[in-house]
Amino acid sequence: MTPGYVDDIISDIKSFPSMSDAALKVLKLVDDPKSTASEIEEILRYEPSITANILKLTNSAYFGVPTKVASIRQAIVLLGWEKLGKLVMTTCVNAVLDKPVRGYDLSPGELWQHSIAVSVAAELLVKELNIDADNEIFTAALLHDLGKLVLGDYVKEDFSAIRTAAGEGTPFQAAERRVLGTDHAEVGGRLLELWSFPESLVRAVRWHHEPDSAEEPGAIIDLIHVADVLCLMIGLGAGTEGLQYKPSPAATKRLGLKPRQLELVASQTLQWANELGGIFQGNR
């Protein structure tokens, strides 16, 4: 391990920019049963790009709204508060993840496409398995690889050593930890902890590659893990990680997931991930 890497990485985590103030304010209002559509409209009035992307998403086939939506107020009425929160989170995370990621060989939009795909897959798994999952599942899936944005330059610096370690049959994330002293899952969890996200969401991001190692295993961790591996297996966002990942047998057993269900979710994920990811292509 290169001396000083861990200290430098921790410093980068602390200085990594959070989401926009507008997004955080809207998400707080969405969680407040006393808030009104007018309050949200007032915040988004000064965020035309966020508003435009929320409306693009609202009018996508994914949400199946029967009429054309032209305002935030109308979107709230037709979709409800919970789905509006997902739209805001999706739009704001796009601005962060829609970049090339050095070290992981991810071109502009590829990390974003993978994150959207994992979110779709996780929600499809919840529906298919009839699991009473927390609403945080969508956000956890969307942010599960956030740590790659911090770790990318370090991976690029020591790529040869990491590739050698991964070439021995070690998963890429484990090879990161062997060489750098940490990995993108741990870094992502630390970021969300720094931003005061709920502990359940922090754990889901931290353990999404190693669900069996979590001190407090749970359905949300298993769902993010399986959704992530599924998307990597069908080619949505692998980059330099390749195809070293396989879903944990223990996690799939805990979820009661059958092979035919995995195949069904994979097929649907490809369809909806392309639909949602394509909405933002014009922004690049």
N, C-alpha and C positions, 0 to 999 in steps of 0.2 A: 504494500500500500504506500502511495506517495505521502511523505510527511506533510502534515498541515492540511490535508484535503478535508478532513471532517470539520475542522474549525472554519475553513473557508466556506464550505457548503452551508454550515449553520448560519454564518454571517449572511450568505446570499438568501437564505430562507427568510431571515428577519427583515431584509430590505426588499423582498419581492412585493410588487404593488398589489394591493387588494382590488376587489371589484369597485366599480364607480359608486360614488355616494348616492347617486340617483337610484341605482339598482338596489342597494342595500335598504334605502328608504322604502322603496316599493315593496320589497320582500317582507319588510317589517309590517307594512300596512296590510298586506295580503294575509298575514298571520293574525291580524287583529280583527276580531269579529265586529268591533265598533267602527271600523274604518269605512269610508264611502268611496264610490267611484270618482266623485269630484276631487277627492284628495289625491288619488292616483293620477288623474288627468292633469292636475296642477303641476305635479312633479315632472311628468313626461312631456309637458308642453315645451320644456326647454331641452328635450332629448329627442330630436326628430329621427335620428338613426335608430334608436331603440324602438320608438313608436312604429316606424316603418317596418322593421323586422318582426315585431310582434304581430302586426296586421298581415304580413306575408305568411307567417306560420298559421295564424288563425284561419286564413283562407286556403290552406293546403288541404289536399285530400286526406291527410292523416287524421285531421280533426273532424272531417265530414260535416262541416256546417252547411246547412241547406241554402243559405243566402249569402250574398256578398257582404262582408263586414268592412265598414269604412271608418270606424272610430273605436277608441279604447273602451268607451262606455258600452257600446254595442257588443264588443268582445266579452266584456265581463258578464253581461246579461245572458249571452248565448253559451259561454263556456263555464262560467263560475269562477270563484276565487282560486280554487286549487289549481285549475289548469292555467289560469293567468299567471300564477306564481311560477309554474314550469316554463311558460313562454318567456317571462322576464329573465329567469335563470339561464335558459337556453341562449337567448340573445346576448346576454352579457358575457357568458362563458365563451361564446363564439369569438368575441373581440380579443380574448386572451389566448385561446387555443388555435386560432386560424393563422398560424405562423409556421415557417419551417423550423424543424428542431434538429440542431446540429448534434452529431453523435448517434442519433437514432435513425438517420437517413430518412426522415419524414419530410416530404415536400409540403409547401403551403397548403393547408386545408386537410392534410392527411390525418393528423392527430385529432382534429375536430371531427372528421368523418368517423373515425374509430370511436370517439367518445359518444357521438350521437347514436351510433350503431349499438354500443353497449347499453345505453339508456333504453333504446327500443327493445333490445333483447331481454333486458331485466324485467321490463314491464310486461312483455309477452310471456315470460316465464311465470310471473306472478299470476297472470290471468289463466294460463294453461294449467298450473298446479293448484289453482284456487287457494292461494296463500293470502292470508290477511296481513300483508306487508305494510310497513309504515310508509307514509308519503315521502319519506326521505330517500327512498330507493332510487328515484329518478335523479335527484341531485348527486347522490353518492356515485352513481354510474357515470354521470356527466363529468365528474371531477376526479375519477379514479386514477388517471394518469397525469394529473397536474404536476407531480414531482419531476416529470421529464423535462419540463421547462427550466427548472433550476439545475438539473443534473446534466443536461445535454452537453455543455462545454467540457465538463469533466470526463464524460464518456468519450467524447471526441479525442481528448488529450491522451487517454490511456486505452484507446479503442483496441489496439493490438493485443494488450494483455487480457482485456475483457473477452475479446473474440476467442483467444486461445483457451481461456477458462470455459467459455460456453461451448467450444468445440469438443470438450471432453464429455459432453452429454449433460452438462450443468445448464439449467435454465438461465437465460440472459440476466434476469433480475438477481439470481443468486451469484452470478459471475460479477455483476456490479458490486455487490456487497463484499465479495472476496477481495476485489482490487481497490475499491474506493472507501470501504469501511461503512458504507450505507448503500441504500438502493432507492429507486424512484418511488416505491410504495411507502417506505418509511418517511421519505422527504415530503411526499404529498400529505401524509397524515399529520406531519409537524406543521405544514402550512395551514391546514384547516384548523388545527388546534390554536395556532397563533391568531387566526381570524375569528376565534370563539364559536366555531361550528359545534353542533351537538356531538357528544362523545360517541354515540352510535354511528354517526357518519364518519367521524375520524377513524374509528376502528375498521369500518368497511373499506376505506381507502388504504389504510395501513396494512391490512391482511388480505387484500384481494388476490394475491398470488399464493398465499400460504394460509388458507382458511383453517387448516387443522392445527396450526400453531398458535392461533389466537387464544388469549387467556379466557375470553368470554365469547365463545363461538355463538353464532346466531344465524337466522335465515337471511338477513340482509347481507352478511359477509359471503355466505354461500351463493346467494343469487348474483352478486357482483362478480364473484370469482368465475362462476359457470358462464355468465353472459360475456365476460371478457375473453375467456378461453375460446368460447364458441366463435366470437367475431374474429379472433386471430386465426382460427382454423379455416374460416371461410374467406380469409384474405383481406379483411377490413382493418388495415392499419398495422400490419406486422413490422414493416421497416426492417431494421437490423436485428430485431428480436427473433426473426425467423419463426419456425413452427415447433420450437422446443417444448411448448406448453401443452399439457393435457389436463382435463378437469380432474380434480381430486375424486377418487372413487367414494371416499367417505362423505364428501360434500354432496355428490349426486345422490347417494343413499339417504342422507339426512333429508334432502328435498323430496325424495321419492320420485326422482326423474327417470323416465324410461327413454330408451333410444329413439323411439318413434316421435316422442314429444320434442326431443332435441332437434331432430330433423325438421319437424314442422316449424319450430321457432326459428331455425336457421333460414329457412325459405322466406318466412314473413319478415325477418330482420333485413334481409337483402332488399326487399321491396320498399319497406318504409324508411330505411336508412338512406337509400338513394333519393327518395322523395324529400325528406327533411334536409339532407345535406345539400341538395341542389338549390334550395331556396337562397342560400347565402353565397353561391358562386359568383353572382354578379357584383358582390361587394369587394372582391379582390382586385 
